[in-house]
Amino acid sequence: MQEITSLINEELRGGKVNKKETAMRLRPLINKDTIALAQTDPVVGDIEYNFNKAKIYIEWANELKLAAVVFPELFLMGYPVYDIIDRYPSIVQKNIEYLEKLAKLSGKTKVLIGFCEFNRFYIGKRYFNSVAVLADKKIEKIIRKTLLPVYSEFNDARYFQTPEFNPKDRIVQIGSSRAGIVICEENWADKDFFDKPVYSFDPVEEIVKSQNPDFIINCSSSPTRAKKEQLLNNMLSFVSKKHSTPIVYVNQVGAIDNTSFSGSSRCYNNAGEIIARAKSFEEQFFMLQIPAKLPSKGGINQIFSLPSGLEQSLNEQKAFSLDYGPDLERTYLTITISIKDYFAKNGFKRAAIGVSGGLDSSVCTVLLADALGAKNVYAISMPSKITSDESKNDAEELCKNLGVNFLEIPIKEMVEISKNTFSDAFNKIENHWDGRYEKPLTMDNIQARSRAVILWGISNEFKSVIPIATSDKSELYMGYATINGDMSGGFAPIADVTKTKLFALARWLNSNRPQKDAIPRNIINKRPGAELAIDEKTGKPLLAEDALMPYEFLDEIIWRIENLHQTKEEMLKEWFLYEHKNQITNKQKSEWIDKFYARVQTALFKWSIMPPSPIVDSRSINKTEYNQPITSKLKFY
């Protein structure tokens, strides 16, 4: 069955494919209750592109004489839509016109496809988030989403109207079975599964009690995150078993800016067992046989593996851990698919990145090489007079191992010229203004900004190139990053990856890529430092943990705030993992937490100007998810 996905991809690239011959060969494996899940990667607002992709999937489903082909939520428009439908209603009209064209392609095979619909009623928001059922060259039925999430990265209620709900309207005949249709969030309202349900109304329960369907279909666009697979699997398994009703779940794949989708479309039988699952992080024409009345696996149904480690962690409890192993492949796939889609969908092909010989830029370079191809990455070493020979050598060795383009451009002269220019200007300004810092960070930041000027210069000089911002989550929280310096770029691959997880990811990359040990061990073993300033105590470049605090402690503060919403007082009563291996006083612990909160307060404006970056963690400070006024003074404790 995998061959169909390959043939579809060939057809999308403009190749010629003999559908009839393939269909004749496969048809003996297909019964009247076989459906296809169109696990697809749309482009937001590019209605024609999405239409052409849907057209090929529908033609294949027709040729194979399937019972149905099912697309994700809002597929024709692309998801998430953000504000474009409010600003440009003509795009919504265009998606309706193309929906009508798709309807004319339909036949006996039912087509379920997500689209954006105008609200023609007198009151309410302008649009509905809808799924159309197409058959026999017409739009047979339209189903409108009732539960509109407004948390994390979701803001559906900003654009869409909640319609009236009638369980009878949710039933569609597919093959010999009656399917109840829900849209994404409508499956996330079970009051027995969630301790604190967001909704008082459960569409699945209403459909099952009122209509007793043979199975449920969920058309979804559900992003990937740390621990999301565990929650999704356990929830769908619970609900299907509770109602003794199989659930078919089709999900989007790919990435839009900060939001990534893993696909992993699947089916659970009426005993809550998974009996079919599509690939993760790949488009797929995934066929399965409807499991109505069938409590066991069989037929053409396949279960593709999840990213390594997720299967073993499906029942993990919520707790901070430095064992990131179960989530490292998913993290890698999330970031690389985000890079691929961000570049391809925005017309970029190549990346310029500054390589320092440090962990952050090294991991970013590996991820870029894997996502774009080594020849499309130019790594620039930009040493200053503070940069050690060790760092320069490590950066060059990394690039040699990966096969990426490498160039060294020293910035000593740029920094010296800037220093002389600023020195004269600052002395004149001081004649009029007081408040000059005794130990300013000017020269530290000039180095970082000089490097950004070079990377942006490459981007301005050569086509289809963007520079890469290399800041990680731990240092962004603390504001330990330079605006228009290492924060500057068109994309930030690791901005939602904490430093301790980044170390684990680097080791994972060295062990799991075809090319082993691409990142020199010296980079992974040495303590991080920006090499922008000299530590007066040691006479050597200042280390990041000396300026901040141990990363193991810092990352647990972040986890406790994001996942448990703890205050300082609550954290002081808790035993941190760091304390199992290191003796620290309550005073030291209190000082580190105080430093964290103080630095967060001054870092808020930096968060707001970060370039797009994939959300990876279970919670994030990515502006797609978290918005705190910069002008705010919270009493954190």
N, C-alpha and C positions, 0 to 999 in steps of 0.2 A: 504493500500500500504506500510505502514511502516514495515509490517512483512517481506518484502523481504530484507530490510536492515539488520534486525536481523538474518535472515537465511543466508545471505551472510557472516556476521561476524562469525556466527557459523561454516560455511564452511571453512573460512579462518583459524579458530582455529583448523581445522582438523576434525570437526564433519561431520556426514552424514546427508544429506538433501534430501528430496524427491521433486525435482524441478517440476516433471510432475504433481504431485497431486496439488501443490500450483498453478501452471500455469493454470490448468484446471478450478480451482475455480475462478481465477481472470480474465480469458480471456474474459468473457462477459462484463467486464468494459472497455476493451481495444479496440480501433478502429484502423483502418489502418494508422492513423496519430498520434499514440501515440509514444513518444520517451522517452528514459531514459537519464538523466544527471548523469554521473558517478562522483559524487563529492568525490574524493579520496585523500588519503594521501600517496604519493610515498616516496621512499628513494633514494636520489641522488646516482647514480652509481650502485645501486643494481638492475641490469636489470632483473634478475630472479625473485626477489621479486615482482617487479612492473608487470612483465609479468603474474605471477600467480594470482595477484589481478585482472588484466585486464581480464584474462581468465575466471574467475568466473563471472564477470559482463557480459561478452559477452555471456557466456552460458545461463545465466538467460534471457538476452534480446532475444536470439534465441528461447528459450523455450516459452517465452511469445508472440513471433511473433511480436515484436515491429518494428516500421519503422526504428529506428536507436538507437544506444547508443553512447553518445558523452563524450569523456574524455577531461581533461584539457590540456593546452599547455605543450609540452615536457614531457608528463607523463612517457613514457618508460624510459627516461634518468633521470627524476627527475629534479626539478627546485627549486632554481637557481643552475646552473652547475659550475659557477666560472671557474677555470683554468683546471679542471681535463680532459676536452675533448682535450685541447691543449697538455697536458703532456701525456695523455694516449689515443691515437686515437683507440686503440684496444677496448675500452669500447664503442666507437661509432659504431664500426663494430658489437659488440655484440648486441647493441640495434636494429640494422638493421636485424640481424639474428632472433631475437625474434619477431620483427615486422612481418617477413615473416611467423613465426609460428602462430602468431595471425591471419594473413590473411587466413590461412588454416582452422581456426575455424569459419570463417565468412560464412554467408549464405545469405538469403534474407534480413536479418536485416543489414543495413549499420552500419559500425563502423568508427567513426571519432576519431583518437587518435594522440596526439602529440608525436613527436620523433625527434631525431637529425640526420640530413642527411649530408653525405659528399658532398662538392662542387666539382663536377667532371669537372668543367670548368677550363680553363687555368689560369684565373686571379681571385683575390679576396680572402676573408677570407676562411678558410678551410671547414666551415660548413654552413648549412642552418638550421634555426629553422622552422620545418615543421609539417604539419598535414597530415596524410595518411587517405585516404578513402578506407576502406576494404569492399569487398562484393563478394559473390559467390566464396570464397576460393582464392581470389587474391587481389592484390593492384590495386584498380580501378583508383585512382588519388592521386597526391601529390600536396599539396598547401604550398607555402613558404612565410614566414612572411617578409613583406617589411619594416615596421616601427620598428626600433630597438632602444629602449630607452637607453639613457646614462646619466640619472640623478638619484638623490636619491640613492637607493640601486641597481638600474639597470645598467648593463654594457654590454648589448647584442651585441653592435657593436664591442666589443673587440673580439668576437668569431665568429659572424655570418655575412654572406654576404647578402646584399640587392639584391633580384632577380628582374628581369623584372616583371612588373605587367600587367596581362591581365584579365580584369573582367570576360570574358567568361570562363576562367579556374577555377573561384571561384564558379561556379554553380554545385550543387549536387542535384539529384532527391531523395527526402525523402518522402516516402508515396505518396500522391497525389500532393505534393507541390515541388516547386523549392526553394532550400535554397542557399543563398549566404554565403560563409564561410570567416570569418576574424579571425585573431589570436591576442588576447589581445590588444596590443597598437594600432592596426589598427582601433579600435573603438574610439580612443581618439584624433581625429584630426579634429573635426568639427569647422570650422572657425567662425560659428555663436554662438557657445556655449562658446568657450574660448576667452577671451579678447586678449591674445597673443598666438595664436596657435604655437606649437613647429614645426609643419610640414606644408609645403605648399601643400601637397597632401593628400587627404582624400579617403582612399579605400572604405569606406562604400558608400560615395556619388557616386563614380565611378561605383560601382557594381549596385546600385539602378538605376542610370540614364541609364546605358548601358543595363542592363539585366532584370530590373524590377522583382526581385525575390519575392516570396511570403513571405519570412521572412529571417532574418539574424541569423546565429549561430556564437557566439564568443567563441572560445576555449581559456580560460584564465588561468593565474597563477598570480593573482593580490593580493599583500600583504594587510593586514589590518593595519590601522593607525587611530589616532584621526582625525575626520572629513572626512575620506576616504569614509565611507558609504554614507554620505551626497552628496559628489561629484559624486560618482558612480551612485547613484540612479537618481540624477537630470540630469546627462549627458545621461544615457541610455534612460530615459523617454523623454528627449528633442529630441534626435536623432530619436527614433522610431516614435514620433509624427511628427517631421519635414518631414520625408520621407514617412509617412503613411505606415510604414513597421515594423511589429513586430520584436523584438530582443530576441533571446534566448541566455543566458549567463551562461556558466558553468565554475566554478572556483575550484581551488585546495583548500584543507583544510590541517591543520597540520602546522608543523614548521620545518625549516631547519636553525639551528644555530640562527642567529639574526632575521630571516625573518619569519613572521607568516602569515597564510592564514585563512580567516574566512569561506570559502565556500560560503554560502548564494547565491547559484546558483539561477537563476530566469528567468522570461519571462515577457516582456512588449508587450501589444497589439499595434495595429496601431494607437491608440489614446494616446499612452504614458502612459497607466495605467498598473500597475503591476498586473498580473493575476495569477502568480505562483511564489513561492519562497521556496527554500529548507531550511533546518535547518542551523543554524550558528554554526561553530566550531565542526561539527560532520560529519563523513563520511556518505554518503547516496546514495542509488539507487533511484533517484528522478524521478518519471514518470510524464509526463505532455502531454497534447494533443496540437499539433501544432495549434497556433492561427491564421493561415493564414485566412484572410477574416473575422475573428471573433473578434469584438471589445469589447466583454464582457467576464466576468468570467463564468466558468461552467465546466461540465464534471468532470474529476478526478482531475482537477487542485486545488492545495492547496497553501495557503499562510501561511508559518510558521513565527512566530514572530521573529523580530530582537532582539538582546540583549536590555534589558530594557533601555528606554530613547532615543535610537537612532531614533525611529519613530517620536518622538515629536520634534526632533532637525534637521530635514532634510533641513530646510530652514534658519538655523541660519546664521547670518552675521559674517564675520571674526572680532573678537574682543577678547581681553583678558578678562577672567572671572574666578572668584574663584568658580563658580557654576559648579563643575565637574560631577554633578549627571547624566546627559545624557550619560556620557562615562564610568562610573565606572564598569558596568557589562562587557562591551566589554574589558576594561582594565584587569579585573580579568580573563576573558576567554582567552585573548591573552597570558597572563603570564602563566596560568596553562597549557594550551596546549603546550606552548613552553617548560616548564619544563618536561611534560610527554614525548614529542617527543625527546627532547635532551637526556634524560636519556635512554629511550627505544631504540632509534636508535643507541646509542653509547655503549650499553651494561651495563649501570649503573642502579642500583636499589635503592640505599640508599644515603641519604645526611647527612653530618655533618655540623652543623651551630652553631656559637657562639651567645648566647642570652645574651644581656646586660641589658634587661629591658627597652630598648629604642624603638623608633618607627620603625626604619628601620629593625632591626633584628626580631622584633615581627611580622610585616607584612610578611616578607620573610618566617617565620616559619609557619604561617597560609597557605600561598600559597603552600609551600612544602607539608604540611600535606594533603591538598586537592588534590594536583596533584599526590602524590606518596603513600598516605596512612600514617597515623600517625605512624605505627610501623616501617616504613622505614626512619624515621627522628630521628636523635639523636641531641638533643639540649644541648650544653655545656655552662654552666655559668662559666666564668673565672675571678673572681673578683681580683682586685689589692687592695693595701691599700687605694686608692682613691675611690674605688667603694662604694657607699652608701648602707646601709641595705635596703633602699627602692627599689633600683634597683634590688638587689638580690632577694628580695621577689616578685617583679613584674615579673621577669623572670621565677621564679619557678611557680607562679600562672598561667601564660600564658601556660606553658607546661602541667600543670595539667589539665587545661581547655581543651586543644587540645588532650590530651592523648598521646603526643609524649614522647619518651624516654628522660630522663633528668639526667644530672650529673653535679656536681659542682667540678671544678678543680681550686683551687686558683693558681695564678701566682706570688705571692709575692716573693717566693724563686727564681724562674727563673729570675725575674727582678733584684733582689738584686745581684745574681751571675753575671749577665750580666753587671750590673752597676760597680761592683768591677773590673771585667776584663777590661772593656772599660776605666775606670778611669786611670788605670796604663798605658794602651796603649796610650791614648790620651795625657797624660803628656809627654811621650817619643816622640811622633810625634811632639808635640809643640816645642821641641828643634830644629827641622829642618824646620818646616813650621809656618808661621804666619797666621793671618786671622781666628783665632778661634772665634766662636760666643760668645757674652756675655751671651745670653740667648738661648742656643741650644734646639732643640726639641728632642734630643736623647732619653731621658727617656720617653717622650710621645710615641715615635714610638716603643721603645723596648717593651712596654706593648702590643701594637697592634700586633707586630710581634711575640711576645711570644704566643699570642692566636692563630695566624695562624700556628705556629709550631705544636701546639697541634692538631688542626683540620687536618692538613696534615698528622700528625702521625697516626691519626685514619684511614685516607684514605689509608695510606701505610700498615696498620696492618690488615685491613678487606677488603674483596672482594667487588667490585661493589659499592664503596663509593667515592663520591667527596665532597670536602668542598664547601661552598657557600660564595660568596662575597656579602656583604650587602650594598654597597654604593648606594646612590640615585643620581639622575641627578643634583639637585641643588648643592650638595656638590662636585660632580665630576667637574662641571663647575669651581668651585672655588679652586679646588685642595685640598679640605678639606677632604682628605682621605689618608690613609697610604699605600704606595707601600709595598707589602709583609706583609701587615697587614689586615685591613678590605677590601682592594681591592683584596686580594689574594683568589683564589678559582677556581673552574672549571666551574662555571656558576654564573651569576649576575642577579637575577630576576628583580630588580627594578632600574637598572642603567639608564633607560629612563623614570623614573617617578619623577617629581619634588616633593619637600617636601610638598608644599601646597596640591597637588593632593594626596600625600601619606596619609596625615591626613584624607582627605575625603574618601579615599579607606579604611582606617582602620575603620572608622565609618560605611561605607557600609558593610564591612565584618561582623561587629558585629550585623548588623540588618538583613542581607540577607542570611547568612549561616544557615543551620538547627540548629546548636548549637549557640545560641545567646550570645553576649558579651564575646567571647573567649579572646579578647584582653582586659586586665584590663583597666578600665576607667582612672586610674592613669597614665598609659603609654600614652594615647591619650591626656590627659589634661596637662601634664608637658612639659616644654620647653626643646627642644632637647639639649643634650650635650654629648660629647664623654667620659667624666670622665677620661681624660688622664692627665689633668693639673689643678692646682689650680689657680683661678683668684685672683691676688694680691689685687684687690680692695675689693672683698667680702669675701675672705678666703674660698670660696666654689668652687666646680668644675666649670671650665669655661664653659659657655653656648655658643652654636654654633652661635646664632644670635649676641652675643657680640663680637665674633671673626670675624664675617662676616658682616651681616646687616639683617634687618627683612626679613624673607623668602617671605612674600607677595611682597615686593619690588624687591627682587632678582629674583623671578620667573617671574615677569613681564618684567624685563630686558631681561631674556632669551627668553621669548615669542616674544618680540619686535625685537630682533636680528634675531631669527630663521624665523619668519613669515613675518616681515615687513622690515628686513634688515636695521634698523635705525642706525644712527650714534649717538654719544653723544649729539651733538648740537640739533638733531631732538628730542631726548628723553627729553632733558631739556625743550623743548617747550610743551611737552605733559603733561597731567594731569594723574598721576598714580592712580590706585584704592586705593593704600595705603594712598594717600593724601586726600581721601574723609573722612577718619576716623582719620587721624593723621596729626598734624601740623608739617611740617618740612621746614626748610629754603632752599633756592636755593643752598646755600653753602653746606648744608648737603647732598642734593640730588646729587650735583656735585661730592662730595667726595665719595659717595657710588658707583656712576657709574665709577669713576676713579679706585676705589678699585676693582671693578668687572673686568675691562679690564686688570689691572695689574696682578691680580691673574690668569686670563685666560691665559695670556701669559706664566706664569710659570707652568701652569697645563697641557700644551699640551702633554708633554711626558707621563703623567699619563693616558691620554685618550687612548694612543696607546697600552697600555699593559693591558687594562681591558679584563677580560675573556668574552666569548660570553654572550650576553644579548638580550632579545627580544626588538625590536623597537616597541614602544608603541605610542609615541607622533607623531604629524603631521610633525615635523622636529626633527632631532636628531644629537648628536655628536658621535653616534655609528660609529665606523670606517668602517662599511659596507656602510654607507651613506656619512659620512663627513671625508675628508682627508685634513688636513692642515699640511704643513711641520713643524716638531718640531723646526727645525732651521729656524725660520722666525720671523721677527720683524715688525709687522703691526702697522701703525699709525692709530689706531682705530678711532681717532677723530681729 
